Amino acid sequence: MEQAKAFLEECLDIDALLGDAGSLDLSRPTGFKAWSIETILRHLHFWNQMALWALENTDQLQQTLVPVMEGLTRGDSLTQVEGQIVLAEGDVLLSEWRETYQQLAQSYSQADPSQRCPWVGPSMSARSCITARQMETWAHGQAIYDELGKVRSNTDRIHNIVILGINTFGWTFKVRGEAAPEQMPYVELTAPSGVLWKFGEDDSVSAIRGTAEEFSQVVTQTRHVEDTELSYTGEDAKRWLYNAQCFAGGPNPPPTPGSRFMRVS
């Protein structure tokens, strides 16, 4: 699957970023909920492993979900639960993350895209599962880029994340108990390559225009729309961008304006 290759390339970029940082202090907090770089790596590693089991070992996946759900039910945070299961730290954690993302990319590259993969909520196709892993890697990776003061160089593989954002238009409203507008705003985005990507009907009363990168940042909640140069017209477009959420779980508010940015040393 092309999505497996895109996921691998996303991981390799972050891997190179961490390598370029030299003797990087993984305990450095980032702008994402003050998670450290190590916490982000543990989170990505944990769910990469779960995605691998979703494809190859569903019994192990279900067994591991038991303590996860028990921990969350008793009020533990997600990072606490992950830390109780993934005990590795520092260079050992980095090594395990590297090994697992390579295994995951290899396994999904050979999988039937339509194979059903069990998950925390409803099952997903293998294609959707690995796309979600690319999105999570890209989104959480942004916090590392920001903390290290590095500008990310995106490629057109971001198209997978854009599509995920488009496909979850209705979800953004549903997860908040609201009825979605009958018609999705027209969306026109400039890809990293300069190609123009268009979605929806151009006669829609609402529209969104800008770069694919900033649209992806908004739907993954790594930037508030006010901190981007995205332009929009119409109330439906505004409601979407101010609450966009392309990931599962309960309703999650986007970061406040000005709270997520690249640090300048």
Secondary structure, 3 states (H helix, E strand, C coil): CHHHHHHHHHHHHHHHHHHHCCCCCCCCECCCCCCEHHHHHHHHHHHHHHHHHHHHCHHHHHHHHHHHHHHHHCCCCHHHHHHHHCCCCHHHHHHHHHHHHHHHHHHHHCCCCCCEECCCCCCEEHHHHHHHHHHHHHHHHHHHHHHHCCCCCCCHHHHHHHHHHHHCHHHHHHCCCCCCCCCCCEEEEECCCCCEEEECCCCCCCEEEEEHHHHHHHHCCCCCHHHCCCEEECHHHHHHHCCCCCCCCCCCCCCCCCCCCCCCC
